[in-house]
Amino acid sequence: MLALYFLPIALSSQGNASFFGQLRPHVSLAKRKAIILIKRVFNRVFFNVERPPCGGEFLFMGFSGYMYRDVLQPVAERLSEKNGCDCLILFDEMHSGQFHASINSLQYGLIWSYWDAQVANEATLLNAKLLSAIAELKKMKTFPRLIESEEVPWRNFQDSINWLFNFHLPLLVPQIAISRRVLTLHRPKVIISADVADPRARIYGLVGNYLGIPSFEIQFGPNGQEGVEWQFMLADHVATWGETTKQDLLEHGVKDRCITITGSPRHDSLVNIDVNKAASVRARLGIPSECLMVLCASTYQQKEYNSLSDPELLRKMKKATFKSAAEVEGIFLVIKPHPLENVKETEKLIGSAVNVVIVDPSEDIRELIKVCDVFLGFGSTATVDAIIADKLTICPVFPGWLWSEMFVKSNAVLVPQSEEDLVRIFCSIRDGLVEKMKATLEPFRALFLQKLAFKIDGRSTERVVMAIEELKQGVKK
């Protein structure tokens, strides 16, 4: 957590907070605790959430809805349908029912259904121990001696440490108490996650390790040099996409014996695309028959990375993309926001363009990729999906943009560096040159996928399931 979110701030001039800045973690903690309290009340009064029955061979961390849908759900359903295994999927949101499948051996639970007087008492005791440990650390004055250097003074880290001690760690205390209850009650054979950076999933891994329960990580997105969270992976084993991502894991310090190349369950649905669905999707989106559909995977930038990459640059690239598409007749731009993106801000960038439409952020972008003519992205995971689906792929990289390096180096995508470049590419698309541009990029695309995504055969889920079963049986240790 410290490496992923706080170091970029600490290493910049933003790390030295004012007096009011030092109060912000305490205020934010109070707000978050109020939200958690409302969740517990709603679960009990309005949703009548019951605790799942004991048992469940496999415990899935479904805290991120779209990560569960894309990666974990196919694995859970496969384990249940083909292998007859009992699976328990844990959620943190009240509306998780949208992911439920009609499979008897799949059970669903909200973590707050485990909250009772005993768990609350344990959380109180843990919080007291945390406060005591923090007080002792402050008294020892150890952090300034450990962290300060000639390049970065201690004062730059003070705000980050303040957020860690007074917001993030106290917020995790209830999760620790709940995880102990869940794992001691269900005693799963394997804990399965797809979000290595989620502290909640990491807690279950730590508690599971203490109880002798192995954990299995399924790679969700790219894990290159910027994926520092992989340096702190706690899982006993990880399923990765291909040779390139395996090498990335090795460079992050993950041991070779802990890695299995499987491909990604996320990519299985992109094999054998049903072209007959295109007409109905285009009609739903209001795309005229004479227009080419360009799908834009919009994204957002976490504020913790603002010291590394100017957030205004992303807004500039998005605005240039929307404006360029609006100017070229025959192009219809469909924007799919990231699930965590500020949609209202994106809508403002679109303006009054009539050939641009924005869809619900919760929509599965893979279904849109299947039917689009061209894909445009800013370095997100969906870019890999588009390359696998054999779509002409555009990655705008204006000077200073850091997050598309993997795709730029691949030479498998078009890389406009200005608004003028975007207009030229959109005009070429309008003029019927899509297949010609794809043919030019195809050798690089084939090489890129050969190294990145193992076998594009629709059987990645099966290979992941086999690796999980081996971990369960003690073959992988």
URRAFEN-V243765 format. One record per pair of residues at least 6 apart in sequence whose C-alpha atoms are under 8 Angstrom apart, sorted by the first residue. I is the first residue (numbers start at 1). J is the second residue. If there is no record, write none. Layout:
i->I j->J
i->I j->J
This chain:
i->1 j->197
i->1 j->199
i->1 j->229
i->2 j->160
i->2 j->164
i->3 j->228
i->3 j->229
i->4 j->228
i->4 j->229
i->5 j->304
i->5 j->305
i->6 j->160
i->6 j->304
i->7 j->157
i->7 j->160
i->8 j->304
i->8 j->305
i->8 j->307
i->8 j->308
i->9 j->15
i->9 j->160
i->9 j->304
i->9 j->305
i->9 j->307
i->10 j->16
i->10 j->156
i->10 j->157
i->10 j->159
i->10 j->160
i->11 j->152
i->11 j->156
i->11 j->157
i->12 j->156
i->12 j->307
i->13 j->156
i->14 j->156
i->14 j->307
i->15 j->155
i->15 j->156
i->15 j->157
i->15 j->158
i->15 j->159
i->15 j->160
i->16 j->155
i->16 j->156
i->16 j->157
i->16 j->158
i->16 j->159
i->17 j->158
i->17 j->159
i->21 j->159
i->22 j->159
i->22 j->162
i->25 j->162
i->25 j->163
i->25 j->166
i->25 j->167
i->26 j->166
i->26 j->167
i->28 j->167
i->29 j->166
i->29 j->167
i->29 j->170
i->29 j->171
i->33 j->171
i->39 j->94
i->39 j->112
i->40 j->112
i->40 j->113
i->43 j->49
i->43 j->94
i->43 j->112
i->43 j->113
i->44 j->113
i->47 j->94
i->49 j->109
i->49 j->110
i->49 j->113
i->50 j->109
i->50 j->113
i->51 j->109
i->51 j->110
i->51 j->113
i->51 j->114
i->52 j->107
i->52 j->108
i->52 j->109
i->54 j->185
i->54 j->186
i->55 j->86
i->55 j->185
i->55 j->186
i->55 j->187
i->55 j->188
i->56 j->85
i->56 j->86
i->56 j->87
i->56 j->88
i->56 j->107
i->56 j->186
i->56 j->187
i->56 j->188
i->57 j->85
i->57 j->86
i->57 j->87
i->57 j->88
i->57 j->187
i->57 j->188
i->57 j->189
i->57 j->190
i->58 j->85
i->58 j->86
i->58 j->87
i->58 j->88
i->58 j->188
i->58 j->189
i->58 j->190
i->58 j->191
i->58 j->192
i->59 j->87
i->59 j->88
i->59 j->89
i->59 j->90
i->59 j->188
i->59 j->189
i->59 j->190
i->59 j->191
i->59 j->192
i->60 j->72
i->60 j->76
i->60 j->87
i->60 j->88
i->60 j->89
i->60 j->90
i->60 j->191
i->60 j->192
i->60 j->193
i->61 j->68
i->61 j->89
i->61 j->90
i->61 j->91
i->61 j->191
i->61 j->192
i->61 j->193
i->61 j->194
i->61 j->201
i->62 j->68
i->62 j->72
i->62 j->89
i->62 j->90
i->62 j->91
i->62 j->92
i->62 j->193
i->63 j->90
i->63 j->91
i->63 j->92
i->63 j->93
i->64 j->91
i->64 j->195
i->65 j->96
i->66 j->339
i->66 j->362
i->67 j->194
i->67 j->195
i->67 j->220
i->68 j->194
i->69 j->99
i->70 j->265
i->70 j->266
i->71 j->194
i->71 j->218
i->71 j->220
i->71 j->264
i->71 j->265
i->71 j->266
i->72 j->193
i->72 j->194
i->72 j->218
i->72 j->265
i->74 j->265
i->74 j->461
i->75 j->265
i->75 j->461
i->75 j->462
i->75 j->464
i->75 j->465
i->76 j->87
i->76 j->106
i->77 j->103
i->77 j->106
i->78 j->461
i->78 j->462
i->78 j->465
i->79 j->85
i->79 j->86
i->79 j->87
i->79 j->465
i->80 j->86
i->80 j->87
i->80 j->103
i->80 j->105
i->80 j->106
i->81 j->103
i->81 j->105
i->84 j->105
i->85 j->105
i->86 j->105
i->86 j->106
i->86 j->107
i->87 j->105
i->87 j->106
i->87 j->107
i->88 j->106
i->88 j->107
i->88 j->108
i->88 j->109
i->89 j->106
i->89 j->107
i->89 j->108
i->89 j->109
i->90 j->108
i->90 j->109
i->90 j->110
i->90 j->111
i->91 j->108
i->91 j->109
i->91 j->110
i->91 j->111
i->92 j->110
i->92 j->111
i->92 j->112
i->93 j->110
i->94 j->110
i->100 j->108
i->111 j->178
i->112 j->178
i->114 j->178
i->114 j->181
i->114 j->182
i->115 j->178
i->119 j->177
i->119 j->178
i->119 j->181
i->120 j->174
i->120 j->177
i->122 j->177
i->123 j->173
i->123 j->174
i->123 j->176
i->123 j->177
i->126 j->173
i->126 j->177
i->127 j->170
i->127 j->173
i->130 j->170
i->134 j->165
i->137 j->143
i->144 j->154
i->147 j->154
i->148 j->154
i->172 j->199
i->172 j->200
i->175 j->200
i->175 j->203
i->176 j->203
i->176 j->204
i->176 j->207
i->179 j->203
i->179 j->204
i->179 j->207
i->180 j->207
i->183 j->204
i->183 j->207
i->183 j->208
i->187 j->213
i->188 j->213
i->189 j->213
i->189 j->214
i->189 j->472
i->190 j->213
i->190 j->214
i->190 j->215
i->190 j->216
i->190 j->468
i->190 j->471
i->190 j->472
i->191 j->204
i->191 j->205
i->191 j->208
i->191 j->213
i->191 j->214
i->191 j->215
i->191 j->216
i->192 j->215
i->192 j->216
i->192 j->217
i->192 j->218
i->193 j->201
i->193 j->215
i->193 j->216
i->193 j->217
i->193 j->218
i->194 j->217
i->194 j->218
i->194 j->219
i->194 j->220
i->195 j->201
i->195 j->217
i->195 j->218
i->195 j->219
i->195 j->220
i->196 j->202
i->196 j->217
i->196 j->219
i->196 j->229
i->196 j->230
i->196 j->233
i->197 j->229
i->197 j->230
i->202 j->234
i->205 j->214
i->205 j->215
i->205 j->234
i->205 j->235
i->206 j->234
i->208 j->214
i->208 j->215
i->209 j->215
i->214 j->235
i->214 j->236
i->214 j->471
i->214 j->472
i->215 j->234
i->215 j->235
i->215 j->236
i->215 j->237
i->216 j->235
i->216 j->236
i->216 j->237
i->216 j->238
i->216 j->239
i->216 j->468
i->217 j->235
i->217 j->236
i->217 j->237
i->217 j->238
i->217 j->239
i->218 j->238
i->218 j->239
i->218 j->240
i->218 j->264
i->218 j->464
i->219 j->238
i->219 j->239
i->219 j->240
i->219 j->241
i->219 j->264
i->220 j->264
i->220 j->266
i->221 j->381
i->222 j->245
i->222 j->381
i->223 j->230
i->223 j->245
i->223 j->248
i->223 j->249
i->224 j->245
i->224 j->248
i->224 j->406
i->225 j->248
i->225 j->252
i->228 j->252
i->230 j->249
i->230 j->252
i->230 j->254
i->231 j->252
i->231 j->253
i->231 j->254
i->233 j->254
i->236 j->258
i->236 j->477
i->237 j->258
i->237 j->259
i->237 j->260
i->237 j->471
i->237 j->476
i->237 j->477
i->238 j->258
i->238 j->259
i->238 j->260
i->239 j->259
i->239 j->260
i->239 j->261
i->239 j->262
i->239 j->263
i->239 j->464
i->239 j->467
i->240 j->246
i->240 j->259
i->240 j->260
i->240 j->261
i->240 j->262
i->240 j->263
i->240 j->264
i->241 j->261
i->241 j->262
i->241 j->263
i->241 j->264
i->241 j->452
i->241 j->453
i->241 j->454
i->242 j->261
i->242 j->262
i->242 j->263
i->242 j->450
i->242 j->451
i->242 j->452
i->242 j->453
i->242 j->454
i->243 j->261
i->243 j->451
i->243 j->452
i->243 j->453
i->243 j->454
i->244 j->451
i->244 j->452
i->245 j->452
i->246 j->259
i->246 j->261
i->250 j->256
i->257 j->476
i->257 j->477
i->258 j->476
i->258 j->477
i->260 j->467
i->261 j->454
i->262 j->454
i->262 j->460
i->262 j->461
i->262 j->463
i->262 j->464
i->263 j->453
i->263 j->454
i->263 j->455
i->263 j->456
i->263 j->460
i->263 j->461
i->263 j->463
i->264 j->453
i->264 j->460
i->264 j->461
i->265 j->458
i->265 j->459
i->265 j->460
i->265 j->461
i->265 j->464
i->267 j->385
i->267 j->388
i->267 j->456
i->267 j->458
i->267 j->460
i->268 j->456
i->268 j->457
i->268 j->458
i->268 j->459
i->268 j->460
i->268 j->461
i->269 j->366
i->269 j->458
i->270 j->366
i->270 j->370
i->270 j->385
i->270 j->388
i->270 j->389
i->270 j->458
i->271 j->389
i->271 j->456
i->271 j->457
i->271 j->458
i->273 j->370
i->274 j->370
i->275 j->370
i->275 j->371
i->277 j->371
i->278 j->370
i->278 j->371
i->278 j->372
i->281 j->368
i->281 j->371
i->282 j->288
i->285 j->357
i->287 j->293
i->287 j->332
i->290 j->330
i->291 j->330
i->291 j->331
i->291 j->332
i->292 j->330
i->292 j->331
i->292 j->332
i->292 j->372
i->292 j->373
i->292 j->374
i->292 j->429
i->292 j->430
i->293 j->331
i->293 j->332
i->293 j->333
i->293 j->334
i->293 j->372
i->293 j->373
i->293 j->374
i->294 j->331
i->294 j->332
i->294 j->333
i->294 j->334
i->294 j->372
i->294 j->373
i->294 j->374
i->294 j->375
i->294 j->376
i->295 j->333
i->295 j->334
i->295 j->335
i->295 j->336
i->295 j->368
i->295 j->369
i->295 j->372
i->295 j->373
i->295 j->374
i->295 j->375
i->295 j->376
i->296 j->333
i->296 j->334
i->296 j->335
i->296 j->336
i->296 j->375
i->296 j->376
i->296 j->377
i->297 j->335
i->297 j->336
i->297 j->337
i->297 j->338
i->297 j->365
i->297 j->375
i->297 j->376
i->297 j->377
i->297 j->378
i->297 j->380
i->297 j->382
i->297 j->383
i->298 j->318
i->298 j->335
i->298 j->336
i->298 j->337
i->298 j->338
i->298 j->377
i->298 j->378
i->299 j->337
i->299 j->338
i->299 j->341
i->299 j->378
i->299 j->380
i->300 j->314
i->300 j->338
i->300 j->340
i->300 j->341
i->300 j->342
i->301 j->311
i->301 j->314
i->309 j->400
i->309 j->401
i->309 j->402
i->313 j->398
i->313 j->400
i->313 j->401
i->314 j->401
i->315 j->349
i->317 j->396
i->317 j->397
i->317 j->398
i->317 j->419
i->318 j->349
i->319 j->349
i->319 j->350
i->320 j->418
i->320 j->419
i->320 j->422
i->321 j->419
i->321 j->422
i->322 j->333
i->322 j->349
i->322 j->350
i->322 j->356
i->323 j->350
i->323 j->353
i->324 j->419
i->324 j->422
i->324 j->423
i->324 j->426
i->325 j->331
i->325 j->332
i->325 j->333
i->325 j->355
i->325 j->356
i->325 j->423
i->325 j->426
i->326 j->332
i->326 j->333
i->326 j->353
i->326 j->354
i->326 j->355
i->326 j->356
i->327 j->423
i->328 j->423
i->328 j->426
i->328 j->427
i->328 j->430
i->329 j->430
i->330 j->430
i->331 j->355
i->331 j->426
i->331 j->429
i->331 j->430
i->332 j->355
i->332 j->356
i->333 j->355
i->333 j->356
i->333 j->357
i->334 j->356
i->334 j->357
i->334 j->358
i->334 j->359
i->335 j->356
i->335 j->357
i->335 j->358
i->335 j->359
i->336 j->358
i->336 j->359
i->336 j->360
i->336 j->361
i->336 j->363
i->336 j->365
i->337 j->343
i->337 j->358
i->337 j->359
i->337 j->360
i->337 j->361
i->338 j->361
i->339 j->361
i->339 j->362
i->341 j->361
i->343 j->361
i->347 j->358
i->350 j->356
i->365 j->382
i->366 j->382
i->366 j->385
i->369 j->375
i->369 j->385
i->369 j->386
i->369 j->389
i->369 j->391
i->370 j->389
i->372 j->391
i->373 j->391
i->373 j->392
i->374 j->391
i->374 j->392
i->374 j->393
i->374 j->394
i->374 j->434
i->375 j->383
i->375 j->386
i->375 j->391
i->375 j->392
i->375 j->393
i->375 j->394
i->376 j->383
i->376 j->393
i->376 j->394
i->376 j->395
i->376 j->396
i->377 j->383
i->377 j->393
i->377 j->394
i->377 j->395
i->377 j->396
i->378 j->395
i->378 j->396
i->378 j->397
i->378 j->403
i->378 j->404
i->379 j->395
i->379 j->403
i->379 j->404
i->379 j->405
i->379 j->407
i->380 j->404
i->383 j->393
i->386 j->392
i->386 j->393
i->387 j->393
i->387 j->445
i->388 j->449
i->388 j->456
i->391 j->438
i->392 j->413
i->392 j->434
i->392 j->437
i->392 j->438
i->393 j->412
i->393 j->413
i->393 j->414
i->394 j->413
i->394 j->414
i->394 j->415
i->394 j->416
i->395 j->404
i->395 j->407
i->395 j->408
i->395 j->413
i->395 j->414
i->395 j->415
i->395 j->416
i->396 j->414
i->396 j->415
i->396 j->416
i->396 j->417
i->396 j->418
i->396 j->422
i->397 j->404
i->397 j->415
i->397 j->416
i->397 j->417
i->397 j->418
i->398 j->416
i->398 j->417
i->398 j->418
i->399 j->417
i->407 j->413
i->408 j->415
i->410 j->444
i->410 j->445
i->410 j->448
i->411 j->441
i->411 j->444
i->411 j->445
i->412 j->441
i->412 j->442
i->412 j->443
i->412 j->444
i->412 j->445
i->412 j->448
i->413 j->441
i->413 j->445
i->416 j->422
i->416 j->425
i->428 j->434
i->467 j->476
i->470 j->476
i->471 j->477
